Amino acid sequence: MLLKIVMKKGRALILLSYWLSVFGGNSQAPPARATGGTKAAAARPDIILITIDTLRSDRLGCYGYSSADTPNIDRLAAGGIRFKTTVAQVPLTLPSHATILTGALPTVHGVRDNVGYKLGPEQRTLAELLKSAGYRTAAFVGSYVLNSRVGLNQGFDRYDDVPLGSSSGVVNLNELERPAADVIDKTIDWLKTARATPFFVWVHLYDPHDPYRPPEPFAARFKSRPYDGEVGYCDQQIGRLTAFLKNQGLYDRSAMVLTSDHGESFGEHQEFTHGMFLYDTTLLVPLIIKPALNFSLAREVPSQVSTVDIFPTVLEIANVGVPPKIAGHSLLGAMQGRETGVSEAYSETYYPAQFGWSPLRAVRRAGTKYIEAPKAELYNLRRDPGELRNLHSQQPELAAGMKQRLTSIAGAPAKPGTGKVSIVDPEEFERLAALGYVSGPRPSVSQSSAQLADPKDKLHIFQLISRAGQAAANGQCAAAIPLLEQVLREERGMAAAHLLLGRCRYNEERFELARSDFEKVLARSPDDPQALFFVAACDYYLKRLPAAEAGFRRLLSKEPGYLPAQKYLGFVYEAKGEIPRAIVEFQRASLLAPRDEECHLKLGFLLARQSRFQEAASHFREALAINPGNAATHYNLGLAYLKNDDREHAESELAEACRLDQKFCKPNR
């Protein structure tokens, strides 16, 4: 069966000559490094980018929150430049980070959602450009959402992400994210290797993301405000990082950028968490830049800026050329006290399209925001910062002008389902659901956004399916199924609900009912890979092997890299007794995923059945390289060695199996 997921609770005018020295210039620059001895290299500081996931700017002391416990971030702001209003381009982790790291809007880089998208290799990332300029590059990320599979690892010498869970068949929430302390530990260990070459390191802390579970003492201190506790915990860990940098003499020579991918909603507009709407609660984020070379003068930049501006700003700080035709604008002028020249910010969310509803787009000026939706919205942010009074019908000319400007910035709305998609396999679906990202099949491209429902009218349905998705990911299908049935009574035929319901019934081994749900998904999305997979998988468990074989073949003809289908085709041939064909399919699967333990174990077993013991032993060794603590694999490798008359290695493996699990301590011959 596929894995099931359970959760565990664990002001002054600054002289131009000074700024030149900080951002590329003269004798006050840091000493030259071993990068060829050029003047450009001499002016390149170390760069540290910190993104704290899901961080509202108004939850930091330096942004006016009196209940904050963020002394370290506040000190960073006091010694640098704080941008008063910074707008994120997407209220979702992956597409927002893709924008930060490429300087491109989602309309260009193509990553529109957390689920089913991947940054393409044609996009030049910050790490790639800095690496080509002589920087050592590393990233340390705190969530599976930013795993290397999504393409953000481009250009990093080291990309330390959250590994997949164990092969035990159970993955808990702690295996999908890691606490800030672990991320900072790994960052510090890497920084200890810093030499003369300048470095760029990206540090991603995920802790403020729902569910809010701060560690002690923050859990006790912020019992009624756990989100603030998570923010305080992250601040503490940033304090550890800055203390290390100061102790190592790295702080003054490093430029530090601290920001977030998006904010968080605590019930404003009846939205909890983020992703569905484009209100300021989920779009306004902090942006603090501490230049290289310590100085005591602080500055607040009042002009509105965007997270897309981070990319060119960092490149200019590093004295690296900024590529043409990027959406972002360097903030170096604003940091020097000049106007940015940019007064508008674009944002979008395609998350509603996962449920068959209209995506949303917005353009924000300093005092006005326009949200493009089936029921469009217009707000005067100076008089109505909470975005509670929609002025669209009262000011049609302003609304029309803002809509025209939105189109000129981002083009016509893309149809849902377009963009750079990647395959979402069943296990990834469950991992993302455990992190709160419920999704449906790939959105249809047959309808324009104007023909789809407005997410504002579907909030109740979204709340129900979100609760159901998280319950299902937590292994609580008994709680999820009634919620999904209620969704389908109110939103007949919703593919996302049928997909979740089918998965619950599949996990409960109610294969006929599950198959019916997946067929309903295919009625709306005939090529959806997950639905095609599960229909064939249900046929497999119902012992309809010819139908299962045909189903997996059909899916692989459409999605040749769909690993679960490739593996299950091997299971089908094994069940049919066609062992040579099963071996071929698992070999193909192993080529797709060389580090897949299950593939190597199946190949070991099947090759042993064919008396090909030397080949079998090779695959058992590969499996042990992935999971050295598997006693059964040690035991089977020992038996394969015995069949090859290699008694010395056989005894060693059998002894290790016995040491790991006493049930293998028995006569072997």
N, C-alpha and C positions, 0 to 999 in steps of 0.2 A: 504494500500500500504506500501511498505517498505520505510524506512527512506531515505530522500534525504539530501545531505550535501551541505552547503554553507560555504564560507570562510569569515571571518571578519578580518579587519585590527586593531586591537589592538596593596794545591797544596801542599798541604803540606802533609808530611807523618803523618798519624794519628796513634797514639800508639794503639797497639792491646788491651791493657787493657781498653782503652776508648771505643773501639768498643764492647768489651764484655759487658761493662756496658750499652751500648745502646740497644744491641740486645740480652741480656740475660746473666746476670752475677753477678757482685759483688756489693760492697757497694754504688756505684754511681747510682744504679738503682732506679726508683721511689719507694716510700713507698709501703709496702705490702698492698694488698687489701683483702677484705673479700671473699676470694675464697678458703679457707681451710688452709691458712697460709703456703703454700709450697714455696720453693725457686723459682720454675718455675713461680708460680703466681706472685711473687714479681717482676719478670723481664718482665712482660707482659704490654706493653704500650697500651694506647688507640690507635685505628687505624682508620684513615679516608681515604677512597678511593673516589676520585673525578674523574668522567669520564665526560668530556665535549664532547658532540656528535659532530662529523664532524669537528674536529679541526686539521688543518694542523699545523705541528710544525713550519713551516717557516712563520707563521703569529703571532709569539710571539717575543717580544723584546729580551728575553733571548736566542732565537735561531737565532738572527741576523737580525730581521725585523725592519728596522729603522722607519717605519711608524706605528709601533704598539703602542697601548695605553693599555699596560698590566702591570702596575707597581706592582700589587699584586702578580701575578704569577711570575714575574721577581724576586721579593724579596724572594719568596718561593724557587726559583732555587738558588738564591745567598746564602741562608742558608742551602742548601742541596746538593743533587747529581743530576746532569742533564745528561741524557743519550742522546748522540749526534744523534744516529740513532736507532730508534725503529720502528719495522715493525709490522703492524697489520696483523692478519691471514685471515680476511675477511673484505672487504669494505662495510659491511652492519651492521646495528645496533644490531639486535638480535644475529646472530651467533657470532659476535665479542665479545659481552658481555658474551655470554655463554662460550667462550674460556677464557676470563679474570677471570671469576668466578669459573672455574673448572680446569684450568691448562691443559686442553685437547684440541687437535686439533678437528676441525669439523668432521674429519673422525672417531673420537671416540665418541664425545658427540652427533653427529647425527643431529645437527641443521645447516642446509645448507643455509637457506634463511629467510627473515623476514616473509614470507607468508607461512602458512601451516606447520610450524614446532613448536615443543615444547620440552623443555629440559626434559628428562625422569627422574623419581625418583631414578633410579639406579646411577645417577651421584652425586658425593659428592661435594657440593659447598663450597666455602670459608666460607660462613656464617655458614654452618652446622658444619664444623670442629672447627671454633672458638667458636661457641656456646657450643659444647661439651667440650671445654676447659675452660668454665666459662665466656665467653664473653656475654654481652648483645648485641643484633644485631638489626640493623634497616636499612632500605633503603628508600630513597626518590627520586623518578624518575620523569622525566619531560615529558615523551611521552607515548602515548597509545601503541606504538610498544613494550614497555617493561612492559605492563600490567601483572598482576599476572597470567593471563591465560597461559602465555608462559613458566611457570615453574621456572623462576629465583628467585621466592620468597622462594625457599627451604632454610630453616635454619634461616630465619629472624623472630625475635619476632614481628617486625612491618614492613610491606611492604606497604608503602604509595605511591600508584600509581595514575595514572590519571583515574578518574571514567568515566564510560560511560556517554554519554549525557543524557539529559532529555527525558522523554517519549513523548515529543510534536511531534515527527516525524521529527524534524529537528535537525541536529547536525552541528555546525560550527567548523572551524579549531581550534578555541580557546578551544574547549572542548576536543580536541585530544592531546593537549600539554599544558604545563603551563610554564609561564616565570620563569627565574632563581630566581627572588625575592621571588616568592611563594615557590619554592623548598627550598630555604635557610631559609625562615621564618619557615617552618615546621621542618627543621633540627634543627634550634636553639631552637625551642620550646621543641623538644625531648631532646636535649643536656642539657637543664635546669634541667632535671630530673636525670642527671648523678650522680651516687653515688660512693661508693667505688669499685664496680665491674667494671672491664675494659669493654670498649665498642668497637664495630666495627660498623661503619656507612658508608654506600655507598651513595654518593650524585651524582645524574645524572642530568646534565644540557643539555637541548636539543636545546637551542636557535640558535647556528650557523647553524643548519640544514635548508635547503631550505624549504620555501621561507624566504629570509632574510628581517626581519622586526624589526630592533632594536627600542627600545623605545627612547623617548627623554631623555637627550639631544644628545644621540648617533645617532639618525636618522638625525639630522641636521648637526652634526659634520662630519658624515661619509656618506653624501648624495650620493657621487659617489662610495663609498666602503661599502655598507651595511653589507657585511659579516664581515669586520673588525669592524663595529659597534656592531654587535652581540657578537664578541669575546671580545670587550672592555666592553660591558655590563656584560658578564659573569665574567670578571676579577673584575669588581666593586663589584659584589655579593660575589665573593670569598674573597674579602677584608672585607666585612661585617662579613663573617664567621670567618676569622682569627682574626679579632678584637674582636669578641665575645670570642673566645677561649683564647685569651690573657687576656681579662678582667676577665675571670672565672678561670684563672690559669690552663687551660687545654692545652694550646699550647705547652709548653715545654715537657709535658709528653705524647704528642700525636705523633705518626708516621703518616705522611701524604704522600699519593701517588696521584699524579695528572697525568692523561693520557687521551687518547681519544680512541674511538672505530675504527675510520678510518679518513681519510682526505677528501679532496674535490677537484674536478677538475673544473677549470674555463675556459674550452675550449681546454686545452691541449689534444692532440690526438682526438680532436673534441668531447670530452666527457664533458658533463656538469653534475654537482653533483657527483654521485658515484654509484658503484655497477656493472657496465657493464665490466670494464677492471681491470687490475692488475698493473697499472703503479704507480710509487712512489707518484704521486700527491694524490692518494687516499689511499695509504698504509703507508706512513710515518707519525708518530704521535709523540707528545711530551711524555716524561716520566720523571717526577721529583719526587724524594723521599726525604722528609725531615725526618730525624730520630727523634725519641723521644730524649729529652734532647737537648736544644738549643746549637748551637756551631757556630763559625764564619768562619770556614774553608769550602770552597766550593770545589767541585770536578766535573770535566766533565769526563764521561766515553766515550771514543772514540769508543769502540767496538760495533758492531751491536748486538742488543738484540731484543726480540719479546714481544708482549703483553701477550703471553702465559706464560712468565716468571714471571709475576706479582704474580700469585697464590702461587708458592713455596716461593717467596721472602717474601711475607706478612706472611706466616706461620712461616718462620724462624725468622722474626722480632718479632713475637708473642711467640717465643719459643714453637711452636706447631709442632709436627711431620709431616713431609711431606710424603704423601702416595707414595708408590712405583709405578713405571711404568707410571708416568705422563710425558707429552711431555715437559713441562716447566722446566727451570733450574733456581735455585736460583741465584739472582744477588748480594747476600751478599758479595761474594768475589770481584766482580767488584767494589762494593761500598767501599771496603777496599783497592782498588788499585791493585788487582790481576786481571789477565785475566779471562774472563768468561769461556773459553774453548768451547764456542759455536760460530760457524762461519756461520751458515746457518739459514735461516728463510723460513718457508713454508707459502704460501697464496693460497686462492682459491676464486672463485665466481661461484655460481650456479645460479645466477640471470638470465643469458642468457637462461637457460633451461626453464624458464617460457614462453619463446616465441618460443620454439622449436629449439633453437640454442645450440651450444656446450658450456658446462661449461669450465672454465679456471682454470689452476693451475700453480703455480710458485714456484721456489726456488731462493732465493736471497743470495748471498755472498757479502762481503764488496765491491768488485769491479765488480761483474758480476750478471746478472739476466737472468734466463731462464723461458720463459712462454710457457707452454704446451697448444697448440691449434691446430686446423686443419692446420693453417699456423703458425708454431711455431716461437718464437722470442728469440733472444739472444742479450744482450746488455752489452757493456763495460761501467760500470757506472762511472768510473774515467774519461774517455775521453768523455763520452756522458751521462751526468747526466739527460738530458731531454728525454732519451730513444727514440731517433729519427732515429738512424741507426741500422737496424736489421742485425746482423752479422751471422745469423743462417746458411746461405748457404756458408759463407766464412770460418767458423770455425766448420765444422761438428763434429770433434772429441770432441771438448769442449762441443758442444751442446749435443752430445750423452752421455757424462759423466754426465752432469748436469741433463739430463732426467733420467738417471739411479739413480742418487742420489735422485731426486724427488720421484721416485717410492719407494726407500728404506725408505724414511721418511714417506710417506703417503700411500703407497700401490698402487695398480692399481687404475685407475680412477673408481669411483662409477658411475653406470649408473644413468642418471637423473631420479628422482622419487623415488630413494631409500632413506632410512633414516627414522627418527622418525617423522611421519607426524601427524598433528592435523587437525581437521575439520575447514575449513574457511567458516563461514556462510555468507549470503549475506550482512548483515550489517557490519561485520568486513571487507569484501572486499571493501566496499565503504569507510570506515574509513581509511584503509591503502592507498587506492587510493588518498584520500584527502591529505595524507602526502607524496605523490609522489611515492608510491610503487605500480606500475601497475603490475598486474599478470595475468597469464592465468590459464588453468586447470593444474592439476597435470601432470608433465612431463611424457612422455611415457618411459618405461624401455625397449622397444623393439629395440632401436638403441644404439650403442655405441657412445661415444663422437666424435670419428673420422669420423663417418658417418654424423654428423650434421654440419650445417653451422657455419662458423667462425663469431663471433659477429662483428669483424672488417668490414666484408662485409655487415653488416646489420644495420650500424649505422643510416643511413637515416630513415629506417623503425622504429628503436627504438625511434628516436626523434619524429616521427609522432605519434606513439602510446602513447608515454609519454605525449605529448601535449593533445591528445584526452582523455587519462585517467584522467588527472587533470581537463580538462574542464568538463567532465562528472561528476566527483566528486564534482565540483563546481556548479552543476545543470545546466550546459550550454550544453545540448545535441545537440542543434541546431548547435553549433560550433564543437562538437565532431564528429557527424555523418559523415560530409564530409571528415574529416581526416581519420576516420576508413574505409570509402569506398575507399579512396585512398590507404590505407595500403593493403586492400584486392585485389585491382587491381594489386599491385606490389608483393604481397606475398599471392598468392591465397590459401585459405583454412586455414589461420592462426587462430588457435583456440582462442588465446587471443583476437584477434580483433573481432571475432564473439561473444565472450563472452561479451565484452564491448558494442558492437553494440546492441546485444540482450537486455542488461540491459537498454540502453538508450530507445530503443523502448518499453520495458516493462514499464519504468517510464512514457512514453508518452501514455500509454494504447493502444499501437498498438500491441495487443497480438498475432495476427496471424503472423505478420512479426517477432516479437520477438521469437516466438516459432520456426520459421524456422531457425533463427540464432543459437538457443540452440541445435537444432537437428544436425546442422553442427558441433558443438563442440562434440556432442556425437558420431558422425561418426568417429572422430579421437580418442576420449577418452571416451569410452562407459560407464565407471563407474564414470565420474566426478560428484561429489556431487552437485556443483552449477548448472551445466547444467540440471541434473536430476530434481533438485528442481524447476528450472524455467520452464521447460516443463510442469511439473504438475501444477505449479502456473498459467501458461497461460491457461491450460485447465480449472482450477477453475474459472478464470475470464471470460472465454468463455462459462461458464455454462455447460461444459462437465464433469459433476461431477463423473460419473463412471471412466472415464479416469484419472481424477485428483486423485481420491481415489487410483486407481491402481498404479499411478506414485509415490505418496507419500509412499505407502506401499513398493514398490520396493526399494525406496531410504532408508527407515528405515530398511529394511532387510540387506542392505549393511552397513549403518551407523546408528546404533541404537541410538546414542546420538545426532543426528542432530536435534537440537531444532526447527528451522523454519519448517521443515517437520512435526514434531509432532504437532505443533500448527496449521498448515494449515490443517492437517487431521481433527482436531477439527472443523475448519471452514467448511470443506466439509460436515461433518455430521450435523452441524447446518443448512447449506443450504438445506440439504436433509430432514430436519425436524426430524432427529433422535437425539433428545436432550440427552437422556441417554448415547448414544455412544459418542456424542460430549463432554459431561462432563468427561467421562473416558479418552479421549485423552488429554484434557486440564489438567486433574489431573496428567497424565504421564508427560506432558510438565512441570508442576509445580515441579515435583520431580527432573527433569533435571535442572531446574533453579528456585530455591525457591524464588529468589529476582526479578523475572520477573513480573512487574506490570501488563502487558497485560493479562498474564495467570490468575492472581487473579481477574481481572475485568471481564473477560469472564466467569470464574467460578461463580462469584457473580451473573451476569445476568442470566446465564443458570440455576443455582440452584433456583433463584427467580422465573423463569418461571415454575419450577417444584414445586413451593410453599414450597421449603425447605429454608425458610427465615433465620433460625438460622445459617445454613451452609453458606448461602449467605453472611450474616453479617460478618462471620468470614473471608471470603475472601476479602470483602471490607476493613476490618480493616488491613489485610495484605497489601493490595494495598496502604493504607494511610501510613503505616509504611515505605513504599518505597518512596512515593511521597505525603507528608502531605499537599501540597498546591493545590491538585486537587479538585476543588469545586464540580464537578459532582460526584466524589466518596463520598464526605461527604453527598451530597444530597441523593444518592442511599442508603448509609448506614442508613441515617435517615428514608427513606421509609421502609427499611427492619426492623428497630426497631419498626416502627409503626405496621407493620404486625405481629410482635411478642408481641404487646401490651406493649412495653417498651417506654412509652411516654417521660419519663425524658431524656433518651439518644437520643431519636428521635428528640426532640426539640433542644437539644444541637448541634446535627449534622446538622440539617436544618438551624439553626442560623449561624453556621460556613460556610455553603455553601453560604448563603446569604451575609455574610461578605466578602467572597472571590470573589463572582461574583453576581452582582445584578440581573441577569436574573433568579436566583433561589429564589428571594424574592417574593414569590407568595403564595396564599393559598395552603395548602398541604392536605387538607381533604375535 
